[in-house]
Amino acid sequence: MKEEFVPKWIAWETTGRCNLNCVHCRCDASMEAGAGDFNTEEGKALLDDIASYAKPVIVLSGGEPLLRKDLFELARHGTDLGLRMCIATNGTLINDKICEQMKAAEIKMVSLSLDGSTAEIHDDFRHQQGAFAGTLRGMEFLKKHNIPFLINSSFTKRNQEDIPNVYRLAKKLGATAWYMFMIVPTGRGEEIMSELISAEDYEEILDWHFHQEIEEEAMLMRPTCAPHYYRITLQRQKAEGLDYERRNLTFSTGGSKGCIAAQVIALITQHGDVQPCSYFPKSAGNVKEKSFKEIWENSPLFAELRDFSKYKGRCGACEYINVCGGCRARADAVYGDYLAEEPFCNYVPFKMKKSIKGSV
């Protein structure tokens, strides 16, 4: 296995149940969904399997993972195996007892979702009145117990004007980092395809993020599901004569690179399917049938995604292919072809510009 393709971050969908009903949910979670196809012993066996091969960050997610009664037993088991255990939650169920259990299990980081700077905006996105207040309350409990947390914020046309306000609020709330997610239309997200931020606005938002990140000192920032940000970073550095090295969280992955699906990250669904990332609903194999190592190293799907020579359209011709790669999940969702060009990038590669110029 090449060093560049060592698994460093794995999200495990521990349950399909959730107490919210968010408009963009990648797995269509609800309280009526399955509690989780892995029982406690099966879950521990899964962690054993992963730890025997690699020592990635494991993010216990869902659905809402705090709805699993054995969550912290699983987390403690992972910690004892030498895995860096984290939790991705909407934050509304956090209280003193939960925080004490997090500390006992040695949870390294908690990520919470905040999609608006006001209750009106966030609760509309989450389809639940009181969600905003619940998430902020959860953060206060985490701060009280000195548990580090980061904030994930997802954006579509309905809340894109609020991006700077959400960023400022995340900083004010004491987050260790702020991750700006650009929606990938999977799960319930397919129903809001018309709400996806335009390619033109996308470029402006990523440019804003670049300059904000340069000026920021107190809080780490990263755009997620926005691979062409790394093309923009190189372009802006060159154009503005900047010598800037991006900071990175120790538990994070990817460094200064765009789409890392199947390269250093993966998702394991509640039923055991291994997917390239959390927003890419295609299975590379099932851990109930094969070891994680076998799937990671031998999956034809993963092999294709790691072979940039197979990429098509503008992505295939782009000089920034090695730092960007385009969002494979978004290409699949929009075009039905995960090797197609990134549908929300308006950059024309040098090769294509040269070809167009030569034909005029």
Phi, psi and chi 1 to 4 in degrees:
 res  aa     phi    psi   chi1   chi2   chi3   chi4
   1 MET       -  125.1  172.2   56.5   55.4      -
   2 LYS   -64.4  145.0  -67.0 -178.4  179.3  179.2
   3 GLU   -56.0  -34.6  177.4   64.4   25.9      -
   4 GLU   -70.0  -13.7   61.3 -175.0  -53.3      -
   5 PHE  -116.2   31.1  -60.9  132.4      -      -
   6 VAL   -81.9  130.3  172.3      -      -      -
   7 PRO   -65.2  123.0   23.6  -32.9      -      -
   8 LYS  -116.0  -17.1  -63.6 -179.5  179.7  178.5
   9 TRP  -150.5  120.2 -175.5   96.5      -      -
  10 ILE  -128.3  124.9  -62.2  172.3      -      -
  11 ALA   -93.8  132.9      -      -      -      -
  12 TRP  -116.1  117.5  174.5   20.2      -      -
  13 GLU   -76.8   89.3 -176.2 -176.6   86.6      -
  14 THR   -73.1  -17.6   60.2      -      -      -
  15 THR  -159.5  153.4  177.9      -      -      -
  16 GLY   -97.2   -2.6      -      -      -      -
  17 ARG   -82.1  146.2  -61.8  179.6   67.6 -142.0
  18 CYS  -155.1  145.9 -172.3      -      -      -
  19 ASN   -87.5   -1.6   57.9  -37.7      -      -
  20 LEU  -117.4  175.9  -59.7 -176.8      -      -
  21 ASN  -140.4   59.6 -169.9   36.4      -      -
  22 CYS   -65.9  145.9  -50.9      -      -      -
  23 VAL   -65.6  -25.4  -63.2      -      -      -
  24 HIS  -108.3    8.0   64.7  -58.9      -      -
  25 CYS   -52.0  123.0 -176.9      -      -      -
  26 ARG   -69.7  -24.4   59.1  161.2 -171.4   81.1
  27 CYS  -115.8   11.2   62.2      -      -      -
  28 ASP    54.4   45.1 -159.7   12.9      -      -
  29 ALA   -71.4  150.9      -      -      -      -
  30 SER  -163.3  170.7   69.7      -      -      -
  31 MET   -67.9  -19.2  -72.6  -59.4  -71.8      -
  32 GLU   -87.8   -8.7  -70.5   71.1   44.5      -
  33 ALA   -73.6  169.5      -      -      -      -
  34 GLY   -61.2  142.8      -      -      -      -
  35 ALA   -69.9  -23.6      -      -      -      -
  36 GLY   141.7  130.1      -      -      -      -
  37 ASP   -81.4  -12.9 -155.7   34.9      -      -
  38 PHE   -97.4  124.9  -72.7   82.4      -      -
  39 ASN   -80.6 -178.6   61.9   32.8      -      -
  40 THR   -59.6  -47.4  -55.3      -      -      -
  41 GLU   -68.1  -37.3  -67.6  -49.3  -50.8      -
  42 GLU   -66.0  -37.9  -70.7  171.2  -26.9      -
  43 GLY   -63.9  -41.8      -      -      -      -
  44 LYS   -65.0  -39.1  -71.9 -179.3  178.9  179.5
  45 ALA   -63.3  -37.1      -      -      -      -
  46 LEU   -62.5  -45.6  171.6   60.7      -      -
  47 LEU   -64.0  -38.3  -65.4  171.2      -      -
  48 ASP   -59.0  -45.0  -70.5  -19.8      -      -
  49 ASP   -60.7  -46.9  176.6   36.7      -      -
  50 ILE   -64.5  -47.0  -66.4  170.4      -      -
  51 ALA   -65.3  -25.1      -      -      -      -
  52 SER   -72.1  -14.9   70.2      -      -      -
  53 TYR  -110.2  -42.2  172.1   53.5      -      -
  54 ALA  -152.8  173.5      -      -      -      -
  55 LYS  -126.5   62.3  -68.0  -66.9 -172.3  -72.1
  56 PRO   -78.2  168.1   33.0  -37.6      -      -
  57 VAL   -68.3  134.3  171.4      -      -      -
  58 ILE  -112.4  120.7  -59.0  -68.8      -      -
  59 VAL  -103.2  114.1  179.8      -      -      -
  60 LEU   -80.9  110.8  -58.6  171.8      -      -
  61 SER  -127.7 -166.0   76.1      -      -      -
  62 GLY  -155.9 -140.8      -      -      -      -
  63 GLY    41.7 -161.7      -      -      -      -
  64 GLU  -109.2  104.5  173.8   47.6   60.4      -
  65 PRO   -61.8  -26.1   22.9  -34.6      -      -
  66 LEU   -69.4   -6.4  -65.7  178.8      -      -
  67 LEU   -81.1  -11.6  -71.1  171.1      -      -
  68 ARG   -83.4  123.9  -90.6 -164.8   80.6  128.1
  69 LYS   -70.2  -24.1  -65.8 -178.5  179.3  179.2
  70 ASP  -100.1   14.8   62.3   -8.0      -      -
  71 LEU   -55.8  -45.0 -175.2   73.0      -      -
  72 PHE   -79.3  -20.9  -65.4  105.0      -      -
  73 GLU   -67.8  -42.2 -175.9  177.2  -10.5      -
  74 LEU   -66.1  -42.4  -66.8  170.1      -      -
  75 ALA   -62.4  -43.4      -      -      -      -
  76 ARG   -62.8  -39.8 -179.3   69.3 -107.8  178.9
  77 HIS   -61.9  -44.2 -174.1   73.2      -      -
  78 GLY   -62.5  -42.8      -      -      -      -
  79 THR   -60.3  -43.2  -64.9      -      -      -
  80 ASP   -64.2  -23.5  -69.1  -18.4      -      -
  81 LEU   -84.6   -4.1  -70.0  169.0      -      -
  82 GLY    91.1   12.7      -      -      -      -
  83 LEU   -88.7  145.9  -59.7  169.0      -      -
  84 ARG   -86.9  105.7  -65.4  178.1   62.7   81.6
  85 MET   -93.3  129.4  -56.1  -59.0  -68.2      -
  86 CYS  -129.7  165.4  -57.8      -      -      -
  87 ILE  -130.1  133.9  -66.9  176.4      -      -
  88 ALA  -109.5  114.7      -      -      -      -
  89 THR  -136.2  159.7  170.7      -      -      -
  90 ASN   -80.7  -10.1   59.9   46.3      -      -
  91 GLY    89.5  -12.4      -      -      -      -
  92 THR   -74.6  -16.7   59.2      -      -      -
  93 LEU  -101.2    2.5  -57.9  179.2      -      -
  94 ILE   -74.5  134.6  -63.9  174.5      -      -
  95 ASN  -146.7 -172.0   53.6   31.5      -      -
  96 ASP   -59.7  -44.9  -77.2  -39.9      -      -
  97 LYS   -62.5  -43.7 -178.4  179.4  178.7 -179.4
  98 ILE   -60.7  -43.1  -68.9  -67.8      -      -
  99 CYS   -63.5  -40.5  -71.5      -      -      -
 100 GLU   -62.6  -38.9  -70.2  164.9    2.6      -
 101 GLN   -69.2  -36.0  -69.1  175.3  -57.6      -
 102 MET   -61.1  -44.4  -73.1 -179.4  179.7      -
 103 LYS   -67.7  -39.1  -61.5 -162.4   82.1  168.0
 104 ALA   -65.0  -33.1      -      -      -      -
 105 ALA   -86.3   -3.7      -      -      -      -
 106 GLU    59.9   47.4  -63.5 -174.5   52.5      -
 107 ILE   -64.4  128.6  -65.2  -61.3      -      -
 108 LYS   -82.8  -32.2  -57.7  -58.9 -178.0 -175.0
 109 MET  -158.1  145.5 -180.0   67.2   66.5      -
 110 VAL  -118.6  129.2  177.8      -      -      -
 111 SER  -106.2  136.1   67.4      -      -      -
 112 LEU  -123.3  154.0  -56.5  100.4      -      -
 113 SER  -101.1  130.5  -60.1      -      -      -
 114 LEU  -141.7  110.7 -169.7   67.2      -      -
 115 ASP  -110.0   12.9  -54.7  -45.9      -      -
 116 GLY  -164.7  155.5      -      -      -      -
 117 SER   -87.5   -5.1   62.9      -      -      -
 118 THR  -134.0  161.4   65.8      -      -      -
 119 ALA   -61.8  -37.6      -      -      -      -
 120 GLU   -59.3  -46.4 -179.9 -177.6    7.6      -
 121 ILE   -73.8  -48.7  -61.5  171.7      -      -
 122 HIS   -64.9  -45.6  177.9   84.3      -      -
 123 ASP   -66.3  -31.0  -69.0   -2.1      -      -
 124 ASP   -65.9  -41.5  171.9   66.1      -      -
 125 PHE   -67.8  -35.1 -147.2   81.8      -      -
 126 ARG   -93.4   -4.6  -64.4  -83.0  155.1 -179.9
 127 HIS    55.0   39.6  -84.2 -171.2      -      -
 128 GLN  -155.7  112.1  179.8   67.5   55.1      -
 129 GLN   -64.9  133.1 -171.3  172.4   -1.6      -
 130 GLY    95.0   -5.4      -      -      -      -
 131 ALA   -63.6  -40.9      -      -      -      -
 132 PHE   -60.9  -49.1 -178.5   78.0      -      -
 133 ALA   -62.7  -38.8      -      -      -      -
 134 GLY   -65.2  -40.2      -      -      -      -
 135 THR   -67.3  -43.7  -60.7      -      -      -
 136 LEU   -63.8  -36.3  -96.0   57.7      -      -
 137 ARG   -64.6  -40.1 -176.1  173.2   59.4 -111.5
 138 GLY   -61.0  -39.8      -      -      -      -
 139 MET   -64.1  -37.5  -68.3  180.0 -161.3      -
 140 GLU   -64.7  -38.2  -70.7  -56.3  -45.6      -
 141 PHE   -64.5  -42.0  -81.1  113.5      -      -
 142 LEU   -62.7  -42.9  -67.7  173.2      -      -
 143 LYS   -65.0  -39.0  -73.9 -167.6  -76.8 -173.2
 144 LYS   -58.9  -36.3  174.7 -177.0  174.5 -178.7
 145 HIS   -99.6    9.5  -70.0  -92.0      -      -
 146 ASN    56.9   42.7  -63.6  -48.2      -      -
 147 ILE  -102.8  120.2  -61.9  172.0      -      -
 148 PRO   -66.5  143.9   24.8  -33.5      -      -
 149 PHE  -141.5  152.1   66.2   91.5      -      -
 150 LEU  -120.0  163.0   62.8   83.8      -      -
 151 ILE  -116.5  127.1  -69.3  175.6      -      -
 152 ASN  -101.9  130.7  -66.4  -34.2      -      -
 153 SER  -128.1  125.2  -59.0      -      -      -
 154 SER  -103.6  142.3  -62.5      -      -      -
 155 PHE  -133.2  141.4  -64.1  100.4      -      -
 156 THR  -134.5 -170.8   64.9      -      -      -
 157 LYS   -61.1  -29.7  -71.3  178.1 -179.7  178.0
 158 ARG   -68.5  -21.6   74.3  168.8   63.2 -170.2
 159 ASN  -134.2   12.1   63.6  -19.6      -      -
 160 GLN   -65.2  -29.6   72.4  176.6   80.3      -
 161 GLU   -69.1  -14.8  -63.4  -59.0  -39.6      -
 162 ASP   -91.8   -0.2 -161.0   37.4      -      -
 163 ILE   -53.8  -51.4  -70.9  175.2      -      -
 164 PRO   -61.2  -34.8  -23.5   35.6      -      -
 165 ASN   -68.7  -39.5  -61.7  -33.5      -      -
 166 VAL   -65.8  -41.2  176.2      -      -      -
 167 TYR   -58.3  -47.5  152.2   72.4      -      -
 168 ARG   -64.8  -37.7  -75.4 -169.8  -72.5  -91.4
 169 LEU   -67.0  -42.0  178.3   57.7      -      -
 170 ALA   -59.0  -40.8      -      -      -      -
 171 LYS   -65.6  -44.1 -177.2  176.6  178.8 -179.5
 172 LYS   -63.4  -34.3  179.5 -178.6  177.6 -178.9
 173 LEU   -77.0   -8.0  -69.4  169.4      -      -
 174 GLY    87.9   24.5      -      -      -      -
 175 ALA   -67.3  144.6      -      -      -      -
 176 THR   -69.2  -33.4  -61.3      -      -      -
 177 ALA  -153.8  160.0      -      -      -      -
 178 TRP  -128.3  121.6  178.8   61.8      -      -
 179 TYR  -109.6  118.7  -75.1    4.9      -      -
 180 MET   -91.6  111.3 -179.7 -179.9   75.1      -
 181 PHE   -94.6  128.7  -82.3   70.7      -      -
 182 MET   -98.2  117.7  -52.7  -54.3  -85.7      -
 183 ILE   -52.0  134.5  -70.3  -67.2      -      -
 184 VAL  -107.4  122.9  178.3      -      -      -
 185 PRO   -77.2   77.7   30.2  -35.7      -      -
 186 THR  -123.9  163.6   58.8      -      -      -
 187 GLY    60.5 -132.4      -      -      -      -
 188 ARG   -67.8  -18.1  -87.3 -158.8  -64.0  -86.7
 189 GLY   -61.3  -21.5      -      -      -      -
 190 GLU   -63.1  -25.5  -67.4 -179.9    1.6      -
 191 GLU   -77.0  -12.7  -60.2  172.6   13.6      -
 192 ILE  -118.2   33.1   55.3  170.6      -      -
 193 MET   -55.0  -36.5 -172.2   77.2   77.5      -
 194 SER   -72.0  -11.4   62.8      -      -      -
 195 GLU   -94.5    0.7  -70.6 -169.1   33.7      -
 196 LEU   -64.3  138.4  -62.3 -176.4      -      -
 197 ILE   -63.0  135.9  -65.9  171.2      -      -
 198 SER   -65.4  158.5   70.0      -      -      -
 199 ALA   -60.0  -37.7      -      -      -      -
 200 GLU   -67.2  -46.6  -66.9   73.1   23.8      -
 201 ASP   -66.8  -36.6  -73.8   -8.1      -      -
 202 TYR   -54.1  -48.4 -150.0  150.4      -      -
 203 GLU   -61.3  -43.5 -163.9   90.6   -0.9      -
 204 GLU   -65.6  -40.1  -71.1 -175.3   13.8      -
 205 ILE   -65.0  -42.6  -69.0  167.0      -      -
 206 LEU   -68.8  -33.6  -66.0  178.5      -      -
 207 ASP   -65.4  -43.1 -175.0   72.5      -      -
 208 TRP   -58.8  -44.6  167.6   85.6      -      -
 209 HIS   -61.1  -41.2 -169.3  -70.2      -      -
 210 PHE   -59.2  -49.6  171.3   72.4      -      -
 211 HIS   -69.8  -32.5  -71.4   96.4      -      -
 212 GLN   -66.4  -40.2 -152.6   63.9   56.1      -
 213 GLU   -66.0  -37.9 -173.9  178.3   -4.0      -
 214 ILE   -62.4  -40.8  -71.0  176.9      -      -
 215 GLU   -80.4  -20.4  -61.3  167.2    6.0      -
 216 GLU   -75.8  137.6 -177.4   55.5   53.9      -
 217 GLU  -123.9  -32.9  -65.9 -178.2   -2.8      -
 218 ALA   -85.2  -23.0      -      -      -      -
 219 MET  -137.2  134.2 -177.1  175.1   63.9      -
 220 LEU   -76.0  147.4  -69.3  155.8      -      -
 221 MET  -133.7  149.2  -57.1  170.7   64.7      -
 222 ARG  -159.1  129.3  168.0  172.2  -67.7  168.1
 223 PRO   -79.4  139.9   27.9  -30.8      -      -
 224 THR  -121.3  145.0  -55.4      -      -      -
 225 CYS    57.6   35.5  -58.9      -      -      -
 226 ALA  -139.3   63.4      -      -      -      -
 227 PRO   -60.9  -30.9   22.3  -34.6      -      -
 228 HIS   -71.7   -1.4   36.3  -56.1      -      -
 229 TYR   -59.5  -32.7  178.8   68.0      -      -
 230 TYR   -77.2  -23.8  -61.1   90.5      -      -
 231 ARG   -71.1  -45.0 -179.8 -102.3  -57.7  167.6
 232 ILE   -61.4  -40.5  -70.7  172.9      -      -
 233 THR   -57.2  -48.2  -65.9      -      -      -
 234 LEU   -65.6  -39.7  -67.5  176.6      -      -
 235 GLN   -63.6  -44.9  -71.1  178.5  -49.2      -
 236 ARG   -68.8  -38.8  -61.1  -60.3  179.6  -92.4
 237 GLN   -60.3  -44.0  -74.5  178.4  -50.0      -
 238 LYS   -67.9  -45.0 -177.4  177.6  180.0 -179.9
 239 ALA   -66.6  -33.9      -      -      -      -
 240 GLU  -104.1    4.8  -60.1  175.4   26.5      -
 241 GLY    62.7   39.2      -      -      -      -
 242 LEU   -95.8  143.4  -61.5  171.5      -      -
 243 ASP  -116.4   90.5 -178.5   15.5      -      -
 244 TYR  -130.9  126.3  173.4   65.4      -      -
 245 GLU  -106.8  122.8 -176.7  176.2  -14.1      -
 246 ARG   -68.2  138.2  -59.4 -173.0   71.7 -111.0
 247 ARG   -79.8  160.7  -68.7  163.7  -67.2  157.9
 248 ASN  -144.5  141.6 -164.3   18.9      -      -
 249 LEU   -77.8  143.5  -72.1  172.2      -      -
 250 THR   -64.0  -27.5   56.8      -      -      -
 251 PHE   -92.5   -2.1   63.1   86.7      -      -
 252 SER   -88.0  178.4 -165.3      -      -      -
 253 THR  -138.2  164.5   59.8      -      -      -
 254 GLY    93.2  -30.5      -      -      -      -
 255 GLY    58.5 -135.4      -      -      -      -
 256 SER   -94.7   67.0  -64.9      -      -      -
 257 LYS  -143.8  149.9 -170.6  173.8 -177.7  179.8
 258 GLY   -80.0 -111.8      -      -      -      -
 259 CYS   -67.8  121.8 -175.1      -      -      -
 260 ILE  -119.7   19.2   49.3  178.6      -      -
 261 ALA   -60.1  128.1      -      -      -      -
 262 ALA    69.6   -0.1      -      -      -      -
 263 GLN   -97.3  -49.4  -64.5  179.8   42.1      -
 264 VAL  -134.9   -2.6  -65.6      -      -      -
 265 ILE  -129.6  162.5   69.3  170.2      -      -
 266 ALA  -163.5  165.6      -      -      -      -
 267 LEU  -120.9  138.6  167.5   77.6      -      -
 268 ILE  -111.5  118.5  -60.7  175.1      -      -
 269 THR   -74.4  170.8   72.2      -      -      -
 270 GLN   -63.4  -17.4   67.9  177.6  101.0      -
 271 HIS  -100.6    0.0  -57.6  -59.1      -      -
 272 GLY   100.4   -1.9      -      -      -      -
 273 ASP   -72.1  135.9  -71.9  -43.1      -      -
 274 VAL   -97.2  120.2  179.3      -      -      -
 275 GLN  -114.8  155.5  -61.9  178.0 -179.3      -
 276 PRO   -59.2  -33.7  -25.5   36.4      -      -
 277 CYS  -160.3  180.0   77.0      -      -      -
 278 SER   -67.3  -17.8  -62.2      -      -      -
 279 TYR  -114.8   17.8  -57.1   96.0      -      -
 280 PHE  -121.9   87.6 -158.8  135.8      -      -
 281 PRO   -77.4   53.9   31.7  -37.1      -      -
 282 LYS  -128.8  132.8  -79.8 -175.0  167.4   47.0
 283 SER   -89.6  135.9  177.7      -      -      -
 284 ALA   -95.8   -3.6      -      -      -      -
 285 GLY   147.3  168.7      -      -      -      -
 286 ASN  -120.7  131.7 -167.6  -69.8      -      -
 287 VAL   -71.7   -6.6  -69.0      -      -      -
 288 LYS   -85.9  -10.0  -66.2 -169.2  174.4 -174.9
 289 GLU  -114.7  -30.9  -59.3  168.4   -1.8      -
 290 LYS  -136.3  160.9  -58.3  176.6 -178.3  178.9
 291 SER   -71.8  155.6   69.9      -      -      -
 292 PHE   -59.7  -40.8  177.6   79.7      -      -
 293 LYS   -57.1  -46.3  175.9 -178.4  178.3 -179.9
 294 GLU   -61.7  -42.4 -175.4  176.5   -4.9      -
 295 ILE   -65.8  -47.6  -64.6  169.1      -      -
 296 TRP   -61.2  -42.1 -178.9  -93.5      -      -
 297 GLU   -87.3  -26.9  -66.4 -171.3   -8.6      -
 298 ASN  -118.2    0.1  -59.0  -39.7      -      -
 299 SER   -65.9  126.6  158.7      -      -      -
 300 PRO   -59.4  -37.1  -26.9   37.4      -      -
 301 LEU   -62.2  -48.5  171.3   60.6      -      -
 302 PHE   -64.0  -37.7  -80.6   22.8      -      -
 303 ALA   -62.6  -41.0      -      -      -      -
 304 GLU   -63.5  -43.8  -86.6 -162.3  -53.5      -
 305 LEU   -66.5  -25.2  -68.6  169.4      -      -
 306 ARG   -86.2   -8.2  -66.9  166.7 -175.2  165.3
 307 ASP  -102.4   94.9 -174.5   -4.7      -      -
 308 PHE   -64.3  -19.7  -68.8  166.3      -      -
 309 SER   -67.5  -15.6   69.1      -      -      -
 310 LYS   -89.0  -10.4  -66.7 -175.4  179.9  -65.2
 311 TYR   -69.2  147.0  -72.3   17.0      -      -
 312 LYS  -112.6  171.8  -56.5  171.7 -175.3  177.2
 313 GLY    59.8 -144.0      -      -      -      -
 314 ARG   -64.1  -34.4  -74.1  176.2  -65.1  124.3
 315 CYS   -62.9  -42.9  -76.3      -      -      -
 316 GLY   -64.5  -27.8      -      -      -      -
 317 ALA   -96.7   -5.0      -      -      -      -
 318 CYS   -78.3  137.1 -170.1      -      -      -
 319 GLU   -72.4  -10.6   60.6  -88.9   26.1      -
 320 TYR  -102.1   15.3  -66.6  102.4      -      -
 321 ILE   -55.1  -36.5 -174.3   70.0      -      -
 322 ASN   -74.9  -21.4  -70.1  -46.2      -      -
 323 VAL  -106.0  -13.0  -63.9      -      -      -
 324 CYS  -116.3  -76.6  172.7      -      -      -
 325 GLY    87.2  -14.8      -      -      -      -
 326 GLY    69.1  151.1      -      -      -      -
 327 CYS   -75.8  112.2  178.6      -      -      -
 328 ARG   -68.6  -36.0  -62.2  -59.7   96.8 -147.4
 329 ALA   -67.7  -39.0      -      -      -      -
 330 ARG   -70.1  -38.5 -165.6  176.8  -71.2  114.8
 331 ALA   -60.9  -41.4      -      -      -      -
 332 ASP   -66.3  -42.1 -175.0   59.8      -      -
 333 ALA   -67.7  -37.5      -      -      -      -
 334 VAL   -88.0  -43.7  174.2      -      -      -
 335 TYR  -104.2  -12.6  -61.8  129.2      -      -
 336 GLY    73.5   20.6      -      -      -      -
 337 ASP  -144.8  107.9 -178.4   -4.7      -      -
 338 TYR   -72.7   -6.9   52.9   79.5      -      -
 339 LEU   -99.3   -0.4  -63.8  175.1      -      -
 340 ALA   -72.5  171.5      -      -      -      -
 341 GLU   -70.2  155.4   65.4 -173.4   25.9      -
 342 GLU   -60.7  117.8  158.1   68.7   58.0      -
 343 PRO   -72.7  -15.1   24.9  -33.2      -      -
 344 PHE  -117.1   35.0  -73.6   86.3      -      -
 345 CYS  -122.3  130.8  172.9      -      -      -
 346 ASN  -105.0   12.4   59.1    8.6      -      -
 347 TYR   -75.1  135.3  178.3   69.7      -      -
 348 VAL  -102.8  116.6  178.8      -      -      -
 349 PRO   -59.1  154.1  -23.7   34.9      -      -
 350 PHE   -56.5  -41.2  177.4   74.5      -      -
 351 LYS   -58.9  -40.3  -73.2 -178.3 -177.2  177.8
 352 MET   -74.0  -38.4  -71.1 -172.8  166.9      -
 353 LYS   -60.8  -43.4  -71.9  179.2 -178.2  176.2
 354 LYS   -63.9  -39.5 -169.5  174.3 -179.8 -179.0
 355 SER   -66.4  -43.0  175.6      -      -      -
 356 ILE   -63.8  -42.8  -66.4  170.9      -      -
 357 LYS   -63.3  -39.9 -174.1  176.2  180.0  180.0
 358 GLY   -70.3  -23.0      -      -      -      -
 359 SER   -90.4   -7.7   63.8      -      -      -
 360 VAL   -82.6      -  174.2      -      -      -
